[in-house]
Amino acid sequence: MVRFLLLLLLLGLLIGCSSRQWYEGGQGWRQHECQQQVAPEDYEACQRQSQRSYNDYQQMRNDR
């Protein structure tokens, strides 16, 4: 019974998160990953990608 309630709570939390929130959370992770880039040009490219706004991301997805 406890597992079922935890599952319902988790699903409620996941459903409550918007796409924007998921994207922005991923951006924080991506910026952290950029710190592991050794070459300066790789680091800069990684940072540019991690700083893309959600609106730019949506536009890019819609253009595909």
PyMOL Python script that loads the backbone (N, CA, C, O; Angstrom):
from pymol import cmd

cmd.read_pdbstr("""\
ATOM      1  N   MET A   1       0.818  -1.190   0.000  1.00  0.00           N
ATOM      2  CA  MET A   1       0.000   0.000   0.000  1.00  0.00           C
ATOM      3  C   MET A   1       0.866   1.259   0.000  1.00  0.00           C
ATOM      4  O   MET A   1       0.556   2.230  -0.691  1.00  0.00           O
ATOM      5  N   VAL A   2       1.953   1.239   0.779  1.00  0.00           N
ATOM      6  CA  VAL A   2       2.851   2.388   0.844  1.00  0.00           C
ATOM      7  C   VAL A   2       3.505   2.613  -0.515  1.00  0.00           C
ATOM      8  O   VAL A   2       3.647   3.754  -0.953  1.00  0.00           O
ATOM      9  N   ARG A   3       3.898   1.544  -1.174  1.00  0.00           N
ATOM     10  CA  ARG A   3       4.510   1.666  -2.500  1.00  0.00           C
ATOM     11  C   ARG A   3       3.543   2.297  -3.488  1.00  0.00           C
ATOM     12  O   ARG A   3       3.931   3.136  -4.301  1.00  0.00           O
ATOM     13  N   PHE A   4       2.304   1.897  -3.416  1.00  0.00           N
ATOM     14  CA  PHE A   4       1.286   2.432  -4.310  1.00  0.00           C
ATOM     15  C   PHE A   4       1.123   3.936  -4.086  1.00  0.00           C
ATOM     16  O   PHE A   4       1.036   4.702  -5.046  1.00  0.00           O
ATOM     17  N   LEU A   5       1.082   4.355  -2.830  1.00  0.00           N
ATOM     18  CA  LEU A   5       0.937   5.776  -2.524  1.00  0.00           C
ATOM     19  C   LEU A   5       2.160   6.573  -2.980  1.00  0.00           C
ATOM     20  O   LEU A   5       2.024   7.686  -3.488  1.00  0.00           O
ATOM     21  N   LEU A   6       3.341   6.008  -2.799  1.00  0.00           N
ATOM     22  CA  LEU A   6       4.560   6.670  -3.274  1.00  0.00           C
ATOM     23  C   LEU A   6       4.565   6.797  -4.792  1.00  0.00           C
ATOM     24  O   LEU A   6       4.987   7.816  -5.340  1.00  0.00           O
ATOM     25  N   LEU A   7       4.096   5.759  -5.461  1.00  0.00           N
ATOM     26  CA  LEU A   7       4.015   5.799  -6.917  1.00  0.00           C
ATOM     27  C   LEU A   7       3.042   6.876  -7.370  1.00  0.00           C
ATOM     28  O   LEU A   7       3.334   7.618  -8.308  1.00  0.00           O
ATOM     29  N   LEU A   8       1.899   6.970  -6.722  1.00  0.00           N
ATOM     30  CA  LEU A   8       0.932   8.015  -7.056  1.00  0.00           C
ATOM     31  C   LEU A   8       1.504   9.403  -6.820  1.00  0.00           C
ATOM     32  O   LEU A   8       1.289  10.309  -7.625  1.00  0.00           O
ATOM     33  N   LEU A   9       2.227   9.577  -5.729  1.00  0.00           N
ATOM     34  CA  LEU A   9       2.855  10.853  -5.432  1.00  0.00           C
ATOM     35  C   LEU A   9       3.889  11.204  -6.497  1.00  0.00           C
ATOM     36  O   LEU A   9       3.928  12.336  -6.977  1.00  0.00           O
ATOM     37  N   LEU A  10       4.708  10.254  -6.859  1.00  0.00           N
ATOM     38  CA  LEU A  10       5.726  10.472  -7.881  1.00  0.00           C
ATOM     39  C   LEU A  10       5.091  10.832  -9.220  1.00  0.00           C
ATOM     40  O   LEU A  10       5.537  11.764  -9.889  1.00  0.00           O
ATOM     41  N   LEU A  11       4.076  10.114  -9.605  1.00  0.00           N
ATOM     42  CA  LEU A  11       3.382  10.418 -10.860  1.00  0.00           C
ATOM     43  C   LEU A  11       2.768  11.812 -10.819  1.00  0.00           C
ATOM     44  O   LEU A  11       2.818  12.541 -11.809  1.00  0.00           O
ATOM     45  N   GLY A  12       2.204  12.178  -9.706  1.00  0.00           N
ATOM     46  CA  GLY A  12       1.635  13.515  -9.560  1.00  0.00           C
ATOM     47  C   GLY A  12       2.687  14.595  -9.724  1.00  0.00           C
ATOM     48  O   GLY A  12       2.447  15.620 -10.360  1.00  0.00           O
ATOM     49  N   LEU A  13       3.844  14.358  -9.149  1.00  0.00           N
ATOM     50  CA  LEU A  13       4.930  15.324  -9.279  1.00  0.00           C
ATOM     51  C   LEU A  13       5.432  15.419 -10.713  1.00  0.00           C
ATOM     52  O   LEU A  13       5.697  16.512 -11.214  1.00  0.00           O
ATOM     53  N   LEU A  14       5.560  14.277 -11.368  1.00  0.00           N
ATOM     54  CA  LEU A  14       6.035  14.275 -12.746  1.00  0.00           C
ATOM     55  C   LEU A  14       5.045  14.953 -13.681  1.00  0.00           C
ATOM     56  O   LEU A  14       5.440  15.704 -14.572  1.00  0.00           O
ATOM     57  N   ILE A  15       3.784  14.692 -13.482  1.00  0.00           N
ATOM     58  CA  ILE A  15       2.764  15.301 -14.326  1.00  0.00           C
ATOM     59  C   ILE A  15       2.718  16.808 -14.085  1.00  0.00           C
ATOM     60  O   ILE A  15       2.441  17.578 -15.004  1.00  0.00           O
ATOM     61  N   GLY A  16       2.989  17.225 -12.860  1.00  0.00           N
ATOM     62  CA  GLY A  16       2.950  18.640 -12.516  1.00  0.00           C
ATOM     63  C   GLY A  16       4.087  19.446 -13.109  1.00  0.00           C
ATOM     64  O   GLY A  16       4.001  20.672 -13.181  1.00  0.00           O
ATOM     65  N   CYS A  17       5.130  18.796 -13.525  1.00  0.00           N
ATOM     66  CA  CYS A  17       6.265  19.509 -14.113  1.00  0.00           C
ATOM     67  C   CYS A  17       5.990  19.794 -15.582  1.00  0.00           C
ATOM     68  O   CYS A  17       5.567  18.915 -16.333  1.00  0.00           O
ATOM     69  N   SER A  18       6.234  21.022 -15.974  1.00  0.00           N
ATOM     70  CA  SER A  18       6.029  21.386 -17.365  1.00  0.00           C
ATOM     71  C   SER A  18       7.263  21.021 -18.189  1.00  0.00           C
ATOM     72  O   SER A  18       8.329  20.722 -17.651  1.00  0.00           O
ATOM     73  N   SER A  19       7.088  21.055 -19.483  1.00  0.00           N
ATOM     74  CA  SER A  19       8.224  20.800 -20.377  1.00  0.00           C
ATOM     75  C   SER A  19       9.329  21.811 -20.131  1.00  0.00           C
ATOM     76  O   SER A  19      10.513  21.475 -20.180  1.00  0.00           O
ATOM     77  N   ARG A  20       8.943  23.042 -19.868  1.00  0.00           N
ATOM     78  CA  ARG A  20       9.930  24.088 -19.607  1.00  0.00           C
ATOM     79  C   ARG A  20      10.753  23.740 -18.366  1.00  0.00           C
ATOM     80  O   ARG A  20      11.971  23.918 -18.365  1.00  0.00           O
ATOM     81  N   GLN A  21      10.112  23.254 -17.328  1.00  0.00           N
ATOM     82  CA  GLN A  21      10.831  22.899 -16.112  1.00  0.00           C
ATOM     83  C   GLN A  21      11.792  21.749 -16.360  1.00  0.00           C
ATOM     84  O   GLN A  21      12.915  21.758 -15.855  1.00  0.00           O
ATOM     85  N   TRP A  22      11.367  20.771 -17.123  1.00  0.00           N
ATOM     86  CA  TRP A  22      12.257  19.653 -17.460  1.00  0.00           C
ATOM     87  C   TRP A  22      13.458  20.158 -18.260  1.00  0.00           C
ATOM     88  O   TRP A  22      14.596  19.761 -18.012  1.00  0.00           O
ATOM     89  N   TYR A  23      13.180  21.054 -19.238  1.00  0.00           N
ATOM     90  CA  TYR A  23      14.251  21.582 -20.076  1.00  0.00           C
ATOM     91  C   TYR A  23      15.250  22.365 -19.229  1.00  0.00           C
ATOM     92  O   TYR A  23      16.460  22.178 -19.361  1.00  0.00           O
ATOM     93  N   GLU A  24      14.750  23.236 -18.367  1.00  0.00           N
ATOM     94  CA  GLU A  24      15.634  24.056 -17.550  1.00  0.00           C
ATOM     95  C   GLU A  24      16.437  23.213 -16.559  1.00  0.00           C
ATOM     96  O   GLU A  24      17.590  23.531 -16.268  1.00  0.00           O
ATOM     97  N   GLY A  25      15.845  22.157 -16.049  1.00  0.00           N
ATOM     98  CA  GLY A  25      16.589  21.241 -15.188  1.00  0.00           C
ATOM     99  C   GLY A  25      17.713  20.553 -15.944  1.00  0.00           C
ATOM    100  O   GLY A  25      18.811  20.367 -15.420  1.00  0.00           O
ATOM    101  N   GLY A  26      17.423  20.180 -17.176  1.00  0.00           N
ATOM    102  CA  GLY A  26      18.439  19.559 -18.026  1.00  0.00           C
ATOM    103  C   GLY A  26      19.553  20.525 -18.371  1.00  0.00           C
ATOM    104  O   GLY A  26      20.707  20.121 -18.518  1.00  0.00           O
ATOM    105  N   GLN A  27      19.219  21.786 -18.500  1.00  0.00           N
ATOM    106  CA  GLN A  27      20.233  22.793 -18.808  1.00  0.00           C
ATOM    107  C   GLN A  27      21.240  22.913 -17.663  1.00  0.00           C
ATOM    108  O   GLN A  27      22.440  23.055 -17.899  1.00  0.00           O
ATOM    109  N   GLY A  28      20.759  22.856 -16.446  1.00  0.00           N
ATOM    110  CA  GLY A  28      21.673  22.907 -15.302  1.00  0.00           C
ATOM    111  C   GLY A  28      22.628  21.731 -15.313  1.00  0.00           C
ATOM    112  O   GLY A  28      23.819  21.885 -15.042  1.00  0.00           O
ATOM    113  N   TRP A  29      22.106  20.556 -15.625  1.00  0.00           N
ATOM    114  CA  TRP A  29      22.952  19.362 -15.719  1.00  0.00           C
ATOM    115  C   TRP A  29      23.962  19.531 -16.847  1.00  0.00           C
ATOM    116  O   TRP A  29      25.134  19.186 -16.695  1.00  0.00           O
ATOM    117  N   ARG A  30      23.506  20.061 -17.977  1.00  0.00           N
ATOM    118  CA  ARG A  30      24.390  20.232 -19.131  1.00  0.00           C
ATOM    119  C   ARG A  30      25.516  21.212 -18.811  1.00  0.00           C
ATOM    120  O   ARG A  30      26.660  20.976 -19.200  1.00  0.00           O
ATOM    121  N   GLN A  31      25.218  22.298 -18.117  1.00  0.00           N
ATOM    122  CA  GLN A  31      26.262  23.251 -17.746  1.00  0.00           C
ATOM    123  C   GLN A  31      27.291  22.592 -16.837  1.00  0.00           C
ATOM    124  O   GLN A  31      28.487  22.866 -16.937  1.00  0.00           O
ATOM    125  N   HIS A  32      26.824  21.735 -15.963  1.00  0.00           N
ATOM    126  CA  HIS A  32      27.753  21.002 -15.102  1.00  0.00           C
ATOM    127  C   HIS A  32      28.655  20.093 -15.948  1.00  0.00           C
ATOM    128  O   HIS A  32      29.855  19.994 -15.695  1.00  0.00           O
ATOM    129  N   GLU A  33      28.082  19.447 -16.930  1.00  0.00           N
ATOM    130  CA  GLU A  33      28.851  18.566 -17.809  1.00  0.00           C
ATOM    131  C   GLU A  33      29.892  19.342 -18.611  1.00  0.00           C
ATOM    132  O   GLU A  33      30.949  18.803 -18.936  1.00  0.00           O
ATOM    133  N   CYS A  34      29.603  20.600 -18.930  1.00  0.00           N
ATOM    134  CA  CYS A  34      30.557  21.424 -19.685  1.00  0.00           C
ATOM    135  C   CYS A  34      31.865  21.606 -18.921  1.00  0.00           C
ATOM    136  O   CYS A  34      32.926  21.775 -19.521  1.00  0.00           O
ATOM    137  N   GLN A  35      31.782  21.570 -17.615  1.00  0.00           N
ATOM    138  CA  GLN A  35      32.978  21.751 -16.800  1.00  0.00           C
ATOM    139  C   GLN A  35      34.013  20.655 -17.057  1.00  0.00           C
ATOM    140  O   GLN A  35      35.194  20.831 -16.756  1.00  0.00           O
ATOM    141  N   GLN A  36      33.574  19.533 -17.609  1.00  0.00           N
ATOM    142  CA  GLN A  36      34.481  18.411 -17.843  1.00  0.00           C
ATOM    143  C   GLN A  36      35.167  18.478 -19.216  1.00  0.00           C
ATOM    144  O   GLN A  36      36.005  17.634 -19.536  1.00  0.00           O
ATOM    145  N   GLN A  37      34.810  19.477 -20.016  1.00  0.00           N
ATOM    146  CA  GLN A  37      35.433  19.629 -21.332  1.00  0.00           C
ATOM    147  C   GLN A  37      36.843  20.185 -21.158  1.00  0.00           C
ATOM    148  O   GLN A  37      37.050  21.165 -20.442  1.00  0.00           O
ATOM    149  N   VAL A  38      37.796  19.556 -21.811  1.00  0.00           N
ATOM    150  CA  VAL A  38      39.189  19.958 -21.665  1.00  0.00           C
ATOM    151  C   VAL A  38      39.557  21.045 -22.671  1.00  0.00           C
ATOM    152  O   VAL A  38      40.169  22.049 -22.306  1.00  0.00           O
ATOM    153  N   ALA A  39      39.190  20.849 -23.919  1.00  0.00           N
ATOM    154  CA  ALA A  39      39.552  21.805 -24.964  1.00  0.00           C
ATOM    155  C   ALA A  39      38.684  23.061 -24.844  1.00  0.00           C
ATOM    156  O   ALA A  39      37.466  22.955 -24.703  1.00  0.00           O
ATOM    157  N   PRO A  40      39.291  24.239 -24.897  1.00  0.00           N
ATOM    158  CA  PRO A  40      38.520  25.486 -24.753  1.00  0.00           C
ATOM    159  C   PRO A  40      37.390  25.623 -25.773  1.00  0.00           C
ATOM    160  O   PRO A  40      36.314  26.117 -25.434  1.00  0.00           O
ATOM    161  N   GLU A  41      37.615  25.197 -27.006  1.00  0.00           N
ATOM    162  CA  GLU A  41      36.564  25.326 -28.018  1.00  0.00           C
ATOM    163  C   GLU A  41      35.387  24.389 -27.732  1.00  0.00           C
ATOM    164  O   GLU A  41      34.236  24.727 -28.010  1.00  0.00           O
ATOM    165  N   ASP A  42      35.681  23.214 -27.176  1.00  0.00           N
ATOM    166  CA  ASP A  42      34.606  22.290 -26.790  1.00  0.00           C
ATOM    167  C   ASP A  42      33.809  22.852 -25.622  1.00  0.00           C
ATOM    168  O   ASP A  42      32.583  22.755 -25.584  1.00  0.00           O
ATOM    169  N   TYR A  43      34.520  23.438 -24.675  1.00  0.00           N
ATOM    170  CA  TYR A  43      33.862  24.040 -23.519  1.00  0.00           C
ATOM    171  C   TYR A  43      32.942  25.177 -23.962  1.00  0.00           C
ATOM    172  O   TYR A  43      31.801  25.270 -23.508  1.00  0.00           O
ATOM    173  N   GLU A  44      33.435  26.033 -24.841  1.00  0.00           N
ATOM    174  CA  GLU A  44      32.638  27.180 -25.303  1.00  0.00           C
ATOM    175  C   GLU A  44      31.417  26.729 -26.092  1.00  0.00           C
ATOM    176  O   GLU A  44      30.335  27.294 -25.932  1.00  0.00           O
ATOM    177  N   ALA A  45      31.575  25.725 -26.937  1.00  0.00           N
ATOM    178  CA  ALA A  45      30.437  25.202 -27.704  1.00  0.00           C
ATOM    179  C   ALA A  45      29.407  24.596 -26.761  1.00  0.00           C
ATOM    180  O   ALA A  45      28.204  24.787 -26.940  1.00  0.00           O
ATOM    181  N   CYS A  46      29.874  23.880 -25.777  1.00  0.00           N
ATOM    182  CA  CYS A  46      28.987  23.271 -24.789  1.00  0.00           C
ATOM    183  C   CYS A  46      28.222  24.356 -24.029  1.00  0.00           C
ATOM    184  O   CYS A  46      27.013  24.236 -23.829  1.00  0.00           O
ATOM    185  N   GLN A  47      28.909  25.396 -23.610  1.00  0.00           N
ATOM    186  CA  GLN A  47      28.262  26.488 -22.885  1.00  0.00           C
ATOM    187  C   GLN A  47      27.209  27.196 -23.749  1.00  0.00           C
ATOM    188  O   GLN A  47      26.138  27.546 -23.254  1.00  0.00           O
ATOM    189  N   ARG A  48      27.507  27.404 -25.021  1.00  0.00           N
ATOM    190  CA  ARG A  48      26.529  28.044 -25.915  1.00  0.00           C
ATOM    191  C   ARG A  48      25.261  27.215 -26.000  1.00  0.00           C
ATOM    192  O   ARG A  48      24.153  27.748 -25.946  1.00  0.00           O
ATOM    193  N   GLN A  49      25.432  25.903 -26.134  1.00  0.00           N
ATOM    194  CA  GLN A  49      24.272  25.029 -26.220  1.00  0.00           C
ATOM    195  C   GLN A  49      23.494  25.011 -24.910  1.00  0.00           C
ATOM    196  O   GLN A  49      22.264  24.965 -24.920  1.00  0.00           O
ATOM    197  N   SER A  50      24.194  25.045 -23.796  1.00  0.00           N
ATOM    198  CA  SER A  50      23.516  24.962 -22.504  1.00  0.00           C
ATOM    199  C   SER A  50      22.819  26.268 -22.149  1.00  0.00           C
ATOM    200  O   SER A  50      21.987  26.293 -21.242  1.00  0.00           O
ATOM    201  N   GLN A  51      23.139  27.341 -22.839  1.00  0.00           N
ATOM    202  CA  GLN A  51      22.518  28.629 -22.554  1.00  0.00           C
ATOM    203  C   GLN A  51      21.368  28.946 -23.509  1.00  0.00           C
ATOM    204  O   GLN A  51      20.795  30.034 -23.452  1.00  0.00           O
ATOM    205  N   ARG A  52      21.032  28.011 -24.374  1.00  0.00           N
ATOM    206  CA  ARG A  52      19.917  28.219 -25.305  1.00  0.00           C
ATOM    207  C   ARG A  52      18.623  28.314 -24.510  1.00  0.00           C
ATOM    208  O   ARG A  52      18.359  27.476 -23.648  1.00  0.00           O
ATOM    209  N   SER A  53      17.823  29.324 -24.793  1.00  0.00           N
ATOM    210  CA  SER A  53      16.572  29.505 -24.052  1.00  0.00           C
ATOM    211  C   SER A  53      15.558  28.435 -24.452  1.00  0.00           C
ATOM    212  O   SER A  53      15.674  27.801 -25.501  1.00  0.00           O
ATOM    213  N   TYR A  54      14.585  28.258 -23.605  1.00  0.00           N
ATOM    214  CA  TYR A  54      13.530  27.288 -23.883  1.00  0.00           C
ATOM    215  C   TYR A  54      12.764  27.686 -25.149  1.00  0.00           C
ATOM    216  O   TYR A  54      12.399  26.828 -25.952  1.00  0.00           O
ATOM    217  N   ASN A  55      12.526  28.966 -25.321  1.00  0.00           N
ATOM    218  CA  ASN A  55      11.807  29.425 -26.516  1.00  0.00           C
ATOM    219  C   ASN A  55      12.600  29.122 -27.788  1.00  0.00           C
ATOM    220  O   ASN A  55      12.024  28.707 -28.793  1.00  0.00           O
ATOM    221  N   ASP A  56      13.911  29.328 -27.748  1.00  0.00           N
ATOM    222  CA  ASP A  56      14.754  28.985 -28.902  1.00  0.00           C
ATOM    223  C   ASP A  56      14.722  27.485 -29.160  1.00  0.00           C
ATOM    224  O   ASP A  56      14.670  27.040 -30.307  1.00  0.00           O
ATOM    225  N   TYR A  57      14.754  26.725 -28.094  1.00  0.00           N
ATOM    226  CA  TYR A  57      14.685  25.262 -28.205  1.00  0.00           C
ATOM    227  C   TYR A  57      13.368  24.836 -28.859  1.00  0.00           C
ATOM    228  O   TYR A  57      13.358  23.991 -29.755  1.00  0.00           O
ATOM    229  N   GLN A  58      12.264  25.424 -28.407  1.00  0.00           N
ATOM    230  CA  GLN A  58      10.956  25.093 -28.977  1.00  0.00           C
ATOM    231  C   GLN A  58      10.908  25.457 -30.460  1.00  0.00           C
ATOM    232  O   GLN A  58      10.393  24.691 -31.274  1.00  0.00           O
ATOM    233  N   GLN A  59      11.443  26.623 -30.806  1.00  0.00           N
ATOM    234  CA  GLN A  59      11.457  27.052 -32.204  1.00  0.00           C
ATOM    235  C   GLN A  59      12.257  26.081 -33.062  1.00  0.00           C
ATOM    236  O   GLN A  59      11.839  25.720 -34.162  1.00  0.00           O
ATOM    237  N   MET A  60      13.415  25.661 -32.548  1.00  0.00           N
ATOM    238  CA  MET A  60      14.241  24.708 -33.276  1.00  0.00           C
ATOM    239  C   MET A  60      13.501  23.387 -33.483  1.00  0.00           C
ATOM    240  O   MET A  60      13.571  22.801 -34.564  1.00  0.00           O
ATOM    241  N   ARG A  61      12.795  22.917 -32.455  1.00  0.00           N
ATOM    242  CA  ARG A  61      12.018  21.670 -32.578  1.00  0.00           C
ATOM    243  C   ARG A  61      10.902  21.815 -33.594  1.00  0.00           C
ATOM    244  O   ARG A  61      10.643  20.893 -34.367  1.00  0.00           O
ATOM    245  N   ASN A  62      10.239  22.958 -33.601  1.00  0.00           N
ATOM    246  CA  ASN A  62       9.128  23.168 -34.520  1.00  0.00           C
ATOM    247  C   ASN A  62       9.582  23.297 -35.969  1.00  0.00           C
ATOM    248  O   ASN A  62       8.829  22.982 -36.890  1.00  0.00           O
ATOM    249  N   ASP A  63      10.815  23.760 -36.170  1.00  0.00           N
ATOM    250  CA  ASP A  63      11.355  23.941 -37.527  1.00  0.00           C
ATOM    251  C   ASP A  63      11.730  22.613 -38.171  1.00  0.00           C
ATOM    252  O   ASP A  63      11.878  22.541 -39.391  1.00  0.00           O
ATOM    253  N   ARG A  64      11.882  21.587 -37.391  1.00  0.00           N
ATOM    254  CA  ARG A  64      12.293  20.270 -37.936  1.00  0.00           C
ATOM    255  C   ARG A  64      11.194  19.643 -38.721  1.00  0.00           C
ATOM    256  O   ARG A  64      11.362  18.543 -39.247  1.00  0.00           O
TER     257      ARG A  64
END
""", "prot")
cmd.dss("prot")
cmd.show_as("cartoon", "prot")
cmd.util.cbc("prot")
cmd.orient("prot")
